[in-house]
C-alpha cells in the first residue's frame, strides 16, 4: 500500500529531515504521486536521499533514518535466526567427542599429556564462543514501534543475523562489545586447539627423527607467537579502550587500527598453519614401518584436517567480502558461522584418536554382551603397546 511522504518525514531525525526536500528535486515521480509506492523505486530520489543523510547525520542517526525509511518503503528485514538447530546439533556432537576423549583417560586407554592440557582450555573457549553464538541468535524478541511505522527488535538477542538499522542503539553497543570478545575467544581457542594437535604429533612421532621433532617445536613456537601477537593487538586495537564498541556511532573521540586488515592477516596465517598441520603427519606416516591398515586409520583421522582447511579458507573469503562492514550485525553472521564450524571440527579432530581407542575397546564387549558377532578375545600386552595413544 502506498504511504504518503508526510508519514516518512514525521519520524525522521532532525538531521535527515531536510534530505527529503533535497532528494525530491531529483525525483522522477509526479507531484501527485509522492508516495512510498513511487519514491522507494525511484533510484535518483533514493541515492540522493542516502548520500544526504550520510553527509548530514552521525552513524546512530543514519541507522534510525534508514530503519524508518525501510519500514515506510515496506522493505524486507533480514533474519538468520533459523540456523539455531544446526548450531545446537554441532555443539552436541562436539561435546560427545570431548566426553569420549575424557572417557579414554578414565578407562586408562591412554595417558595424560600436554595435548590433553591444551585441549581442555581450547574446548572451554570454543564452548564460550558457542554460548555467545546462541545468545546472539536467541529467538525470543519483541517488536517495539515507538516511532511508527519504524520497528526496533528488542529482547535478549544481540542482533546477529539481523539488519543493524533494525536494532536499538543499546543493542548495537552490546553487539560491538561481544564482537570484541568474539575475536579474542576465537584467537585463544584456535591457538590452543592447534597446540593440542601439535603436542599429539610430538607424542606419536617423537622417535621418528630429531629433525622432525625440531620442526614440530618450531611450529609450536610459531603458533604461540601468533596467538600472543594477535591477541595483544586485538585487546589494544582502539584508544581509548571503550572506543572498540562505542566508536561506531560517530559520537565519541578515538582511533583504532585497521580492524579488517587485522582480521584478514590473522585468517590468512591461520589458513597457512592449517595447511602445514595437514602436511606434517602425511610426510611421516607414509614412511613409517606400519601396516597398511594402521596407516589408513591414522590418515583417516587427519582427513578432517582437509575440511578444517577448507572452512578456514571460507572464513578468509568472507572477511575479504566484508571489508566495509556496512551492515555489521548481519554481515558477521557468516563469519561467526564459519568460525564456529572451524572450532568445533578442530575439537573433533583432536578427539578422534581417543574415539578410535574407546571404539575398539568397548564395541567388542558390547557385541559379546548382546550376543552379536564372534567371541572377541582381549588383545595381548604386546598389541596394547602398538596402539596409537593420543
C-alpha positions in Angstrom: 0.0 0.0 0.0 1.4 3.4 -0.9 2.1 5.6 2.1 2.2 9.4 1.9 5.6 11.2 2.2 4.4 13.0 5.3 4.5 9.7 7.2 8.2 9.4 6.5 9.2 13.0 7.4 7.3 12.9 10.6 9.5 10.4 12.3 12.9 11.2 10.8 15.8 12.7 13.0 16.2 16.4 12.6 19.5 16.0 10.6 17.7 13.8 8.0 14.5 15.9 7.6 15.9 18.4 5.0 17.2 15.5 2.9 13.8 14.5 1.7 13.2 18.0 0.3 16.6 17.9 -1.4 16.1 14.5 -2.8 12.7 15.4 -4.2 14.4 17.8 -6.6 15.9 14.8 -8.4 12.8 12.6 -8.2 11.1 11.4 -11.3 7.8 10.8 -9.5 5.0 13.3 -10.3 3.8 15.8 -7.7 0.6 13.8 -7.3 2.4 10.6 -6.6 4.9 11.4 -3.9 4.2 8.2 -2.0 6.3 5.1 -1.0 4.9 3.2 -4.0 6.8 5.5 -6.4 9.6 7.2 -4.4 11.0 3.9 -3.0 11.5 2.7 -6.6 12.9 6.0 -7.8 16.7 5.4 -8.0 17.5 9.1 -8.3 15.5 10.0 -5.2 16.8 7.1 -3.1 20.5 7.7 -4.0 20.3 11.5 -3.4 18.5 10.9 -0.1 21.0 8.3 1.0 24.1 10.5 0.3 22.5 13.4 2.0 21.7 11.5 5.2 25.2 10.0 5.3 26.7 13.5 5.0 24.3 15.2 7.4 24.0 12.7 10.3 26.2 10.7 12.6 26.0 6.9 12.2 23.5 6.5 15.0 21.0 8.9 13.3 21.8 7.3 9.9 20.6 4.0 11.2 17.5 5.5 12.7 16.7 7.2 9.4 17.3 4.0 7.5 15.1 2.0 9.8 12.2 4.4 9.4 12.7 4.6 5.6 12.8 0.8 5.2 9.6 0.5 7.2 8.0 3.3 5.2 9.0 1.6 2.0 7.9 -1.8 3.3 11.3 -3.4 2.5 12.1 -6.9 3.9 14.2 -7.1 7.0 16.8 -9.8 7.0 16.8 -12.5 9.7 19.1 -15.6 10.0 17.7 -16.9 13.3 16.5 -20.1 11.7 20.0 -21.6 11.8 19.9 -22.4 15.5 19.1 -26.2 15.2 22.2 -26.8 13.2 24.4 -25.0 15.7 22.9 -27.0 18.6 23.5 -30.3 16.8 27.1 -29.4 16.2 27.5 -28.4 19.8 26.2 -31.8 21.0 28.4 -33.7 18.5 31.5 -31.8 19.7 30.6 -32.3 23.3 30.2 -36.1 22.7 33.7 -36.4 21.1 35.2 -34.4 24.0 33.4 -36.7 26.5 34.7 -39.8 24.7 38.3 -38.4 25.0 37.9 -38.0 28.7 36.4 -41.5 28.9 39.6 -42.9 27.3 41.6 -41.4 30.2 39.2 -42.8 32.8 39.5 -46.3 31.2 43.3 -45.9 31.1 43.4 -46.5 27.4 45.8 -43.6 27.1 47.8 -41.4 29.5 47.5 -37.7 30.2 49.8 -35.5 28.3 50.4 -31.9 27.1 47.9 -32.4 24.3 45.2 -33.0 27.0 46.2 -30.0 29.0 45.9 -27.7 26.0 42.8 -29.3 24.6 40.7 -28.5 27.7 41.1 -24.7 27.6 40.7 -24.8 23.8 37.4 -26.6 24.3 36.3 -24.3 27.0 37.0 -21.3 24.8 35.1 -22.9 21.9 32.2 -23.6 24.2 32.1 -20.0 25.3 32.2 -19.0 21.7 29.2 -21.3 21.1 27.3 -19.8 24.0 28.0 -16.4 22.5 26.5 -17.5 19.2 23.4 -18.8 20.9 22.9 -15.6 22.8 23.4 -13.6 19.7 20.8 -15.6 17.8 18.3 -16.1 20.7 14.9 -16.4 19.1 13.0 -14.5 21.8 12.4 -10.9 20.7 9.6 -8.4 20.6 8.9 -5.6 18.2 8.8 -2.1 19.5 7.2 0.6 17.5 7.6 3.8 19.4 8.3 5.7 16.2 5.5 4.3 14.0 6.0 2.8 11.5 9.6 2.0 12.3 10.5 -1.3 14.1 13.2 -2.0 16.6 14.0 -5.6 17.6 14.5 -5.9 21.3 14.7 -8.8 23.8 17.7 -10.9 24.6 19.3 -11.1 21.2 22.5 -9.3 20.1 21.1 -8.9 16.7 23.4 -11.3 14.9 21.9 -12.1 11.6 19.6 -9.1 11.6 20.0 -5.7 9.9 21.8 -3.3 12.1 19.3 -0.5 11.5 16.6 -2.6 13.0 18.3 -2.6 16.4 18.3 -0.1 19.2 21.4 1.9 20.0 22.0 -0.1 23.2 21.7 -3.4 21.3 24.4 -2.2 18.8 26.6 -1.2 21.7 26.2 -4.7 23.2 26.8 -6.4 19.9 30.1 -4.5 19.4 31.2 -5.5 22.9 30.5 -9.1 22.2 32.2 -8.9 18.7 35.2 -7.6 20.5 35.2 -10.6 22.8 34.4 -12.9 19.9 37.7 -12.3 18.2 39.7 -12.8 21.4 37.9 -16.1 22.2 38.5 -17.3 18.6 42.2 -16.4 18.8 42.7 -18.2 22.1 40.6 -21.2 21.1 42.1 -21.9 17.7 45.6 -21.4 19.0 45.2 -23.8 22.0 43.5 -26.4 19.7 46.4 -26.3 17.3 48.8 -26.6 20.2 46.9 -29.7 21.3 47.2 -31.3 17.9 50.9 -30.4 17.7 51.6 -32.0 21.1 49.8 -35.1 19.8 52.1 -35.1 16.8 55.1 -34.9 19.3 53.8 -38.0 21.2 53.2 -40.1 18.1 56.3 -39.1 16.0 58.8 -38.3 18.8 61.0 -41.2 17.8 60.8 -40.7 14.0 63.7 -38.2 13.7 65.3 -35.4 15.7 64.8 -33.1 12.7 61.1 -33.7 12.6 60.8 -33.1 16.3 62.6 -29.8 15.9 60.2 -28.9 13.1 57.2 -29.6 15.4 58.6 -27.5 18.2 59.3 -24.6 15.8 55.7 -24.9 14.6 54.6 -24.9 18.2 56.5 -21.7 19.0 55.2 -20.0 15.8 51.7 -20.9 16.9 52.3 -19.4 20.3 53.8 -16.2 19.0 50.9 -15.8 16.5 48.4 -16.2 19.3 50.2 -13.7 21.7 50.8 -11.1 19.0 47.2 -11.0 17.5 45.5 -11.3 20.9 47.6 -8.4 22.3 46.9 -6.2 19.2 43.2 -7.1 19.4 43.0 -6.2 23.1 44.6 -2.8 22.3 43.0 -2.2 18.9 41.5 1.2 20.0 42.4 4.2 22.1 40.6 4.7 24.4 39.7 1.1 25.2 36.0 1.6 25.1 36.1 3.1 21.6 36.2 -0.5 20.3 32.4 -0.7 20.9 31.4 3.0 21.3 33.1 4.4 18.2 30.6 3.1 15.7 28.0 5.8 16.3 30.3 8.7 15.4 29.7 10.5 18.7 32.9 9.5 20.5 36.5 10.6 20.1 39.1 7.9 19.5 41.2 6.0 17.0 41.6 2.3 16.0 43.9 0.1 14.0 42.5 -1.2 10.7 40.3 -3.9 12.1 39.6 -5.6 8.8 43.3 -5.8 7.9 43.9 -7.3 11.3 41.3 -9.9 10.9 42.3 -10.8 7.3 46.0 -11.1 8.2 45.2 -13.4 11.1 42.8 -15.5 9.0 45.5 -15.8 6.2 48.1 -17.0 8.7 45.5 -19.4 10.1 44.9 -21.0 6.7 48.6 -21.4 6.1 49.0 -23.0 9.5 46.1 -25.4 8.8 47.8 -26.5 5.5 51.1 -27.0 7.4 49.4 -29.1 10.1 47.9 -31.2 7.3 51.2 -31.8 5.6 53.2 -32.7 8.7 51.7 -36.1 9.5 51.4 -37.1 5.9 55.1 -36.7 5.3 55.9 -39.0 8.2 53.2 -41.6 8.1 53.9 -42.7 4.6 57.5 -43.7 5.5 56.8 -45.4 8.9 57.1 -49.1 9.2 53.4 -49.6 10.0 50.9 -52.0 8.5 48.8 -50.6 5.6 45.7 -50.7 7.8 47.4 -48.7 10.6 48.5 -46.0 8.0 44.9 -45.8 6.6 43.5 -45.5 10.1 45.9 -42.7 11.0 45.4 -40.9 7.7 41.6 -41.1 8.1 41.9 -39.4 11.5 43.5 -36.4 9.9 41.2 -36.4 6.9 39.0 -33.9 8.7 42.0 -31.6 8.7 41.3 -31.0 5.0 37.8 -29.9 6.0 39.2 -27.5 8.6 41.5 -26.0 6.0 38.6 -25.5 3.6 36.5 -23.9 6.4 39.3 -21.6 7.4 39.7 -20.6 3.7 35.9 -19.9 3.5 36.3 -17.7 6.6 39.1 -15.8 4.9 36.9 -15.4 1.8 34.1 -14.0 4.0 36.4 -11.4 5.5 37.5 -10.2 2.1 33.9 -9.8 1.1 33.1 -7.9 4.3 35.8 -5.3 4.1 33.4 -2.4 4.7 31.1 -3.9 7.3 28.2 -1.6 6.3 25.7 -3.9 8.0 27.9 -5.5 10.7 25.2 -7.4 12.7 24.1 -9.1 9.5 27.4 -9.3 7.7 29.3 -11.1 10.6 26.7 -13.9 10.7 28.5 -16.0 8.2 31.9 -15.1 9.7 30.7 -16.3 13.1 29.2 -19.4 11.5 32.4 -20.5 9.7 34.4 -19.7 12.8 32.1 -21.8 14.9 32.3 -24.7 12.5 36.1 -24.5 12.4 36.5 -24.5 16.1 34.0 -27.4 16.5 35.7 -29.6 13.9 39.1 -28.8 15.4 37.9 -30.2 18.7 36.6 -33.3 16.9 39.9 -33.8 15.1 41.8 -33.6 18.4 39.5 -36.2 19.9 39.4 -38.7 17.0 42.4 -40.8 18.2 40.8 -41.3 21.6 37.5 -42.1 20.0 39.2 -44.8 18.0 40.6 -46.3 21.2 37.3 -46.3 23.0 35.5 -47.8 20.0 38.0 -50.7 19.7 37.8 -51.3 23.4 34.0 -51.1 24.1 32.3 -52.2 20.9 33.6 -55.8 21.0 32.5 -56.0 24.7 29.0 -54.7 23.8 28.7 -57.2 21.0 29.6 -60.0 23.3 27.0 -58.9 25.8 24.2 -58.8 23.3 25.4 -62.0 21.6 26.4 -60.4 18.3 29.4 -61.3 16.2 32.3 -63.6 17.1 33.7 -64.0 20.6 36.4 -61.5 20.7 39.4 -62.0 22.9 41.4 -59.4 24.7 44.5 -58.2 23.0 47.8 -59.2 24.2 50.1 -56.9 26.2 52.3 -56.6 23.1 49.5 -55.4 20.9 48.4 -52.9 23.5 51.8 -51.2 23.1 51.2 -50.9 19.4 48.1 -48.8 19.8 48.0 -45.2 18.8 48.0 -43.5 22.1 46.7 -39.9 22.0 
